[in-house]
Amino acid sequence: MIATWEQTLPSSGVPELAPIAQNLGTLRKHLANLTFDSNEVGQLLATLGGQVQAEVATPYGLPIAVPLTQLGVL
């Protein structure tokens, strides 16, 4: 699921979504490591949540607000 979002957001044509995709890639890499640092992952999840919440409040975020909000609460 993370990889799908990581690919979908940049292809949306909305450059403001690129940082979310980049952080999702970082999250995916952390989670692939069986000995990931839970504090780093927690901070990254908090950052992603804030990014998603901020983006859905913008005009370019409206068309994808529902799926982005679902991502933000995972």
Secondary structure, DSSP 8 states (H G I E B T S, - for coil): -HHHHHHHTGGGT-GGGHHHHHHHHHHHHHHHSTT--HHHHHHHHHHHHHHHHHHHTSTTTGGGHHHHHHHHT-
